[in-house]
């Protein structure tokens, strides 16, 4: 479990969650994460069709999710395939996050 007691570590933890929450604070990115959660690894070409979104806008949203480490990218030939980063998603949805908001429960 994450302990929030060191000032430098605390700032780093808060910065990490800030990036994650900003990435999650968008309906299109939530929809994209849902599609990847349901379909698994998906090619950009398929995501463009499923989301009915131009590649430039999709790339913007994918970059934000990548920077938050919520998805991973694998390039095969000329196409990029994306999938949910299960480890990061499990950490965000875990009891560890509770330590940030309810430290007295530790």
N, C-alpha and C positions, 0 to 999 in steps of 0.2 A: 504494500500500500504506500502511496506517496505521502511523505511527511512534509509539511509546510512550516519549516522552522529556520532555514537559512535564507538570508535576504537575497543573495545572488541567485540561489536556486529558485526562490519564490518568484523573482522577476522573470526568470527563464521559463518557468512553468506557466506563469500568467501570459507571457508573450506567445507561447505555443498554443494555449487555449484561445487566445485572441485570434490568431490566424485560423484556427479550426472553426471557431464560431462564425467568423466573417465568411468563411467558405460555405458554411451551412446556412447562412442567412439569406438565401436566394432560392426562390421557387424553382427556377430552371435547373440549378445545380442539385437541388433535392430530387427533382424528377430524374435527372441524369444518374444520380446515385441509386435511385430506385430501379431504373432500367438495368444498370450494371449488377445490382444485387440479384435481380430476377434472372437475367440472361447470362450472367458470367462474363467472361472475356469477350469484348465486342470491338469490332473494327470501326474506325471513324466513319467509314462510308455507310455502315448500317445505322450508326447513331444519328448521322445527318438526316437520314430518311425517317427514322423513328421519332425524332424530336422536331422534324420539319423546321430545321434551323440552318442558316448558311454556315459553311465551314469556318469562316472567320469568327463568328460569334461562338460557335461550339469550341473552337480552339481556345478562345478567351476563358470560357468556363472550365475547360479541362485543365488549363494552366493553373487556375486558382485552386482547384481540387488537388492537383499534383503538388503545388507548393505547400498545401496543408497536409500532405502525405496521406490523404484519404483515398487516393487511387494510385495505381501503378501503371506504367506504360512499357509495352514491349513492341519493338519495331521488327516487322517481318517483311522483307522486301521493301516495297514503297509504302506500305500501310502501317499504321500504328494501331495497336490493340490496347484497350484499357480495361482494367478490372478494379474492383473495390479492394483496398488494402485491408484485409481482414484483421490483421494485428492492430493497426491503428484504430479501425472502427470499433473493435472490441474494447480497446482502451478508453475510447471516448464514451462508450456506452456502459462502462464498468463502474463498480463501486469506488474506484480510485478517484474519479471526478468528485465524488461526494466529499473527499478530504478538502477540496478547495472551498466548497460552500458550507460544509458542516464539520469543521475541524474538531468540534467538541465531542463528536460521536466516535472518535478514534480510541 
